[in-house]
Amino acid sequence: MTTLDSRLNNAFRFDEWAKNEIAVVPDFQKRILFSDEAHFWLNGYVNKQNCRIWSEANPQVYVETPLHPEKRTVWCALWAGGILLQKR
């Protein structure tokens, strides 16, 4: 089974589970919370593993960054009751 097949299989299983929960639990949608976090470096550094920047030309620029630059982490969650936000 390929990675794509596995992802689709998991998505279909989740879909069936969610439909069943919605049918059984009246306020199920109010119990779901979607969350994520991101790191923002204060020196302008961009983690290229998480961010793709498209350009027609390769600028051949080297930017030296400190070993442990100062950063802020933001965690956010969305749910039926609104938005939860935490900054660290």
DARAFEN-V290948 format. One record per residue. N is the residue number from 1. RES is the residue in one letter. PSI is psi as a letter, one per 40 degrees, with the letter a starting at -180 (* if undefined). OMEGA is omega in radians with two decimals (999 if undefined). D_CENTER is the distance of its C-alpha to the mean C-alpha in Angstrom with 1 decimal. Layout:
BEGIN
n->[N:N]
res->[RES:RES]
psi->[PSI:PSI]
omega->[OMEGA:OMEGA]
d_center->[D_CENTER:D_CENTER]
END
This chain:
BEGIN
n->[1:2:3:4:5:6:7:8:9:10:11:12:13:14:15:16:17:18:19:20:21:22:23:24:25:26:27:28:29:30:31:32:33:34:35:36:37:38:39:40:41:42:43:44:45:46:47:48:49:50:51:52:53:54:55:56:57:58:59:60:61:62:63:64:65:66:67:68:69:70:71:72:73:74:75:76:77:78:79:80:81:82:83:84:85:86:87:88]
res->[M:T:T:L:D:S:R:L:N:N:A:F:R:F:D:E:W:A:K:N:E:I:A:V:V:P:D:F:Q:K:R:I:L:F:S:D:E:A:H:F:W:L:N:G:Y:V:N:K:Q:N:C:R:I:W:S:E:A:N:P:Q:V:Y:V:E:T:P:L:H:P:E:K:R:T:V:W:C:A:L:W:A:G:G:I:L:L:Q:K:R]
psi->[h:i:d:d:d:d:d:d:d:d:d:d:d:d:d:d:d:d:d:d:d:d:d:d:h:d:f:d:d:e:e:h:h:h:i:i:i:i:h:h:h:e:e:e:i:h:h:e:d:e:h:h:h:h:i:d:i:h:e:f:h:h:h:h:i:i:d:g:i:h:i:h:h:h:h:i:i:h:i:d:e:a:h:h:h:h:h:*]
omega->[-3.14:3.12:3.13:3.11:3.13:3.11:3.13:3.12:3.10:3.13:3.13:3.11:3.11:3.14:3.13:3.12:-3.12:3.11:3.13:3.14:3.12:3.14:-3.05:-3.07:-3.03:-3.09:-3.09:-3.10:3.12:-3.11:-3.12:3.12:3.08:-3.11:3.07:3.06:3.13:3.09:3.10:3.14:-3.06:3.11:3.11:3.13:3.09:3.09:-3.05:3.05:-3.08:-3.04:3.11:3.10:-3.09:3.14:3.11:-3.11:3.06:-3.03:-3.14:-3.12:3.07:3.14:3.13:-3.14:3.10:-3.11:3.14:-3.11:3.12:-3.11:3.04:3.10:3.12:3.07:-3.11:3.08:3.08:3.06:-3.07:-3.12:3.12:-3.09:3.03:-3.08:3.08:3.09:3.10:999]
d_center->[25.4:22.9:19.2:18.9:21.5:19.7:16.4:18.6:20.6:17.8:16.7:20.3:20.9:18.0:19.5:23.0:22.0:20.4:23.5:25.7:24.1:24.4:28.1:28.9:27.1:27.9:25.1:22.4:20.0:20.5:19.3:15.7:12.9:9.2:7.2:4.5:6.4:7.6:11.1:13.8:17.0:20.1:22.1:20.1:18.7:15.8:14.1:15.0:13.1:9.8:11.8:14.5:17.6:20.2:23.9:27.3:28.7:27.7:28.5:29.4:28.3:27.8:26.2:27.1:24.6:25.5:24.7:22.6:21.8:21.2:17.7:15.9:12.8:11.3:9.7:9.5:10.2:11.9:14.9:18.4:19.8:17.7:15.0:14.7:14.0:14.8:15.6:16.8]
END
